[in-house]
């Protein structure tokens, strides 16, 4: 079971994964060693999946976001695995979800400019058969992040 200090540690680490253990310890009123042990326990228990660095997309040259909504006529395990492999080899595809509703999948693609979407699209259709693809260009990011709520964890 997580307590309030665990939740606060997780929230702080989501904000800045590079925060020094001493600073974290001060923020949650723990000794340095106790804080370090808690972080290690949270990692071992699977609450912390990994620590990453979030890059500035503008500086990395990929400011454009396109969401591709995909329909397929195929739903076999084999097709899904082929699709998974196809998109995993394309670094511009940063997120993909299988959906309920009118589309089967949504794929988030980051690009240097919108015209580059065609390159990514062709990479996908060379590897897997699709029924229909509809793409939408993000005009403005209203909210973005990787942090998840910590209050629901047990």
Steps between C-alpha positions, in 0.01 A plus 500: 500500500615849420490774759488876449881529494519238225239686298678831550832341394339360187343837416832681551692247292247540217562875503879463499657156491844651546420658837770413749403248768594756766253750356232233477567396859461861618172539307346188657657537847716186491865431561716455192537125556129446571407694188748302290357172632146611421593590143671165458192322641271694262720398206512135607122494553446630146354841585793664321516341156806691380671836521523699180596839364233694309654681206388836360328410173563842345874467565493140371345619173164319533247769599209365292255244638272288282246253634424218259175313557521155347237243400592148406306210356728261690482425870702183539779472755744459212388824331513691828856377564605594146351846551672534839838412345442734206429803715767421758766538229390858420651751748257777400215292643520579870170353616239253373175373649246234404153650528132428530264691272528601135877458471714206603820690582626852559864580443680815617770607258755779560650657188731776380215629279159372392627392156717237668185312603489340154841341563374342823172395339685320220724323752190358670309392189807327356497267801132451584167520318263769624133556414483875564720773647389848597757748625449816703761767561526638851478878479577570866599298805263590782636246747788260476690293748594160629395539863217281627288555813656346810188498719358176358805281561471237769 
